[in-house]
Amino acid sequence: MNELLYSDKEIDTISAFPMSILSEDSKVQFQSIFSVEEQKRIGREILIPKNNGKIILPNFTKSDEIFVLRIGFSDLIQDFNTSSGMESKLLNYLKTQGLQANQIYLQIDCQQSKEDTNQLLVALDFWKELGFRILVKGLGSDSPAVSFLGALKPDMIKVDLHEQVGIPDSEFHTILYFLKDFSLTTGAALLFDGIDSEKKLRLALESGALYLQGEALSPIQEADVSDEFQNGNLLDILNSYHDWKRKKIAKEIQTETKLLEQLNQSEIRLKQIGNLVYLDAQSLFKISNKIKRIYITDWTGTQISNLFERQGESSFIEKQQNVRKNWSYLPFFYRHVKKAFSNPEQWHLSEPYWDKDLKEQIVVHSKVIGSAYSLFLDISTERD
C-alpha cells in the first residue's frame, strides 16, 4: 500500500456524477495514516470540503495511490440499482479521473446501513466483482456489523475510538476482542482512528491495529506532509509502547509466579459423592481475590462439580445449573489437555480472553488432579 487517502470527515453523501474538481483556493486538510508493520507513514486522510452542498474532490494524479471513498448508503444503493451489467456510474466517473476499481476502498458506514442489510450484501458482491475493496466503519454497540461482519467480508475495518464515548467499557472491549479475532481469522486489516492519547495508542496496538491515525501521531494540517517529516514521532511512540509492554509483561510474570507458588502450596482435596465431585472452594478463593470461578471437569470436558463463583471480597455462591455441561468446544480445554499430557504436575495457563459475563479479562488456570479430574480456575488479569 503506497498511499491511503480518505474523504470521510466532511462528506456525507455523493449526490451527483460527475463531481466538481477541487478549486485552487479551496482549503484541503490532511492527516497522516501510519503502518505498524512498515513503521512509517503509508498514507493520509484527506478532509475535503463541500462547495454549495456539492462534494468536490481533488484531482487524482497518482495512478499508484489507494483511496478510501465514503459514500452515503442510499447513494451506493442507487448506483447499484441504476447500473447496467458490469457498468457503474461511480466506476465510470473514477475512470475519468485516471483511477481503477482496485485502487478504491468503498467505506461502508454501518450506522447508515442498518435499513436493508440484504440489499447491501447483494450490492457489495457487485462492487467486489468490479474490483472495489470494502472498508467497514461504525462498529458501535448497536451496530449490525458486529453480528453480520462475516457476511460483509471487508478488506479493512476502521475502528474510530471517538465512538467509544457512550458505549460501556465492557461492551467496547468485547467488540475489540471480537474484531481482533476476526482480523486474525479473515485477514481483514484493522485501522484505528481517534488516537489522541498514549492510553488509546496502547489500546489500539493491544487490539491488533495494523494502521494508526490520530492527533497523538500527527495533527490535522492544511498542507500535505513533506517526505522529510512524514513519519513524525512514530518511531519514538512505538518504542515507548514496546518499553511499556516489556515492563507490563515483567509485572505479569511476577504476579503469575507468586500466584502459582500459592496454588502449589495449597492442598487440594477432591471427594466424589454419586455423580458429583466436591472440593474446598473457600480455601482456593482465599488465595487471591482475582480468582473468580472454580469448577472441575472429566477428561472429556464434561463438568462434574458445581460451579463456585466469587461474590464480593470474602464470599462465593455455589451453582448447580452447569453440571453435566461439556466445555470441550472452548479453546482452552484441549490446550489444557495437551499441556497436561506433557506435564501433569504443573498448573497451565490459557491465553487471556474477555469474559462478557464477568466483564473482565480472564486467564484460565488449570491442573490435573488425580487420574480423572481437571480443575479450572477463572482468574482476572489487570488491564492498563
N, C-alpha and C positions, 0 to 999 in steps of 0.2 A: 504494500500500500504506500503510494507516494504522498499524496495529499488528500485529506479527508475534509471536504468542505460542507458546511452546514448552512441552512437557511431556515431556521425554525423559531427564533425568539420573537420576531415581529410579524411573522407570516401566519395567517390563519387558514386561508384557502387560496387556491389558484382558480380564478373565475373565468379566465378567457385565454384563448390561444389566437395569435401569438401574443407574447408578453413584451412589454417595453424593455428596452435595454437601459441600464443604469446610466444616467447623465453624469457628466464630469463633475458637476457641483454637488452631487448627492454624497452624503457622508456615510461611508460604509465602515462598520466596526468589525474587528477581528478578535478571536480568542483562540489560542493555540490548543491543540489536542496532542497528548503525549502517549507514546507507546512504552509500556513497562518492559516488553521484550526487547525492543530496539534501543531503549534508554535514550530516546531523543524525540523531538517533535516530529510527528508524521503527518500533521495536518493542521487545519484551522477552521474554526467555525466562523462563517460569515453572517453577520447580522444585517439583513437587508431591509431598508426602509420601504414604506409604501408611498405611492405618489397618486393623490386624488382617489384613494381607495383601491387602486390597482397595484398589483405586485410588480416590482421591477427587479430584474436580475442583472448581474454584471455580465459583461461579455466573456464568454467562455473561450479561453485561448489555448490552454494547455491540454493537449489530447491525452496526456498520461495522468491527469488528475482524476480523483474519485470524489463524487459529490453525494451528499445526502440531501434529499429533497423532501420537505414536509408539505404534504398536500392534504386538504380537508377530505374527510371520509366521503362526504357527499359528492365531491368533485371527482374522486377516484372512481366511485361507482358510476357516475355519469360518463366518464371517459370510457369505462369498460362497456357500458350499455350501448354507447354510440360507436364502438369500434366495429370494424368490418374485417372478418377473418383475422389475420395477424397484424392488422393496421391499428395504430393508436394515435390519437391527436397529440397526446403528450410526447410519445416517442418521435413522431414526425417533427414536432417543434424542437425537441432536443437535438435531432439530427441536423436541423438548420443551424444550430449553434456549434456544430462540429463534435457532438457527443454521441456515444453509443450506449445502448442499454446496459451493458456490463460495467459501465463507469458509474452507474446510478444506484444508490440505496434509496428505496422508497420508504420514508418513515411513516409508520402506522401508529397513530396515537390511540391507544386502547380506550381512553376516556371518551373518544368520539365514536368509536366503532362498536359500541355495545348494542346498537339498534338492530343490526341484522348481521349476525356473525356468519351465517350460512352463505349469504351473498358475498361477504368479504372473502371467505375462503375460496370461493369459485373465482373471484376476481384476482386473488393472489396467485392462483395457479396459472391464470392467463398471463400476468405480468412476468412470472418466473419463466414461462415459455418464451417470452420476448427477450429474456436475458437480464431483466432487472434483478437486483438483490433487495432483501427485505430487512428493515430495521424496525424493531418494536419498541415503543416508548409508552410511558404512562402506567406503570405497574403499581398502582395504589392498592389499598386493601380491598376496594370494591371493584377492582379491575377484572374483567372477564379473562384477561390474558393468562393469569396465573392458572386457571383451570383448563384453558384450551391452547396453551402455548405450544404444545406438541403438534397440534393441527396447523398452527401458523407456520412452523418450521422456519423461523427467522435466521438470517445470517449474522445478525448482530442484535443485541439487546441493550438499550440505553436505560441506565438507572439514574434518575435525577434525584440527588439526595435532598433537594429542596422539598420533594414530595413527601419526605419523612414527617414533615410537620402535620400534626393531626392524626397520624397513624400510631397506635400503641406500640411501644418499643418491642414487645414480644411478637406482635404480628409482623412488624417490619423485619425482624431477624429471621422469622420463619420464611418470609418471602426471599430474603437474601440467601439462605441455605438452599432453598429450592432452586433459585437461579444459578447458584454455583454448581450444584449437581447437574442441572440441565445443560449448562455450558460445557462441563467436562464430558457429558454423555453424547451431546449432539455436535459439539464443535462451534456452537454459536458464541461469538466473542462478546465480552461484557465491556461496555463503555460506561464509566461512572462520571457523571457531571455534577456540578454543585460542590466541588471540593474546595471549601473556603477555610478549612482549619486542619491542623495536624491530626486531630481525632478522626475527622471524616476521611482523611487520606489513609489512615491505618485501617479504618473500617472497609474502605474500597479494596485495598490490597489483600486484606484477610478474606475478603469475599470473592476473590478470583478475578479482579479487574485486569483486563489487558490494556485498556485505554483509559486515560485520565484527563479530566478537564475541570478547571475551576480557578477561582481567584487566588488560592494559595499557591498555584503553579504558575499562572500567567494571567495578569489582569486584562480586561477588555481594552483594546486600543483602537484608535481611529486610523491607524496606518498599519499595514502588514509588517510583521516582524522580519527584520533582516536575517539572513543566514547566520550572521555573526552572533546574534543573540537568540536564535531560535530555540535553543534548549533551556534558556533561562536558568533557574536554580534547580532544575530537575534532579541532577546527579546528587547535589547536596541533600535534597529532600529524601531521595531514595536511600542514600547512605545513612541518614538519620533514622529512617524506618528500619533498616536492617540492623542497626545498632540496638534500637529499642526491642526488636524482635528477638535478638540473641539474649538480651537481658531477661525478657519475658520467659523464654524457654528455660534459662538457667533457674529462674524462680519456680517455674512449674516442676522442674526436675527435683528441686529441693523439697517442694511441698509433697510431691508424689512419693519421694523416698521416705519422708517422715511418716506419711500415712501408711505405706506398705510395711514399714517396721512395726507400727502399732497393730496392723492386721495380723502380721506374722506372729506377734507375741500373744494374740488373743487365742483362747482355747474354744474352738467351735465344735459344739456337740450337737448331733442330729439324732432324732428319735422318730421312728416310723410307727404310727398307730393306724391300723387299717390302710386306707389308700393315701393318707396324708403324712407328710414329713414335717416335724416340728423342730424349732431351734429357739435359742435365747436371743431374740432380736434386740432386746433392750441393751445388752452388753455391747453389741455392734454399734448401735446408734450413739452410745456414749463415747465411742472413739473419736467421732468428728461430727459436727453439725452439718457438714457437707454431704453426709450420707442421707439420701432422700428416700430410697426404696430398697427393699430386700426381698428376694424370693429364690426358690430352688426349682430346678428342672431335672428331668432324667436325661439320658444321652440322646433322646430324640428331640429334645426341646420342649417337651410337654411339662407344664408347671404342675408340681406335685406338692406344693406348700401353699398356704395362704400368702397374700401379698401384704407386706408390712410397709406402711408409708408414714413418713415423719409428719407430725402436726405441731408446728412451733419448735421451740428450742429443746424441750425436755419431754415431749410426749409423742406417741405414734398411735396409729389405728391399724387394725388387722382386718383385711378384706378377704372375702371368700369367693367373689364372683369370677376371678380369673383362673381358679383351679381347673385343671384339665385342658386349658387353652395351650396351643402349641406356638412357640415363638421361633421356630427354626427358620422362618422366612426372613427374619430380621438379620441385617448384615453381620452384626457382631456375633451371632450364635456360632456359626461354623468357623469364624475366625477364632473364637474361644476353643472349639473342639480341636482345631489344627494345632494351636499352641499347647493345649493340654496334652495332646499325644506326645509332643516333643519334650515338654517339661511339666509334668503333672503336679509338682510340688510348689510351683510358683503361682502368684497372682498374675493375671493377664489383663491388659487394658485395651479397650476398643478405641476407635477414632472418635473424637468429640462430635456430638450432634446436638441440634436444638430441639428440646422437648417442648412441644406446644402445650402440653397439659401443665407441666411444672413451670413453663415459661423461663427456662434456664438452659444453659449449655451443660450437657451431661457427658461424662465418660463412664462407660460400664466397666466395673472391675469384676473379674470372675475367677473362680478357682474350683478345681475338682475336690470334692470331699468324699472320702471313702472310695468305693469302687463303682458307685452307680449314680452319684449325685453331683450336680453343678450348682454352686452358689453364686448368685449375681447381686451386685450392689450398684445401684444407680447413684453416682456421686457428682455433685455440681462442681463446675470449674469457674474461676474468676474470669470476667471479661473486662478488658480495659477500654 
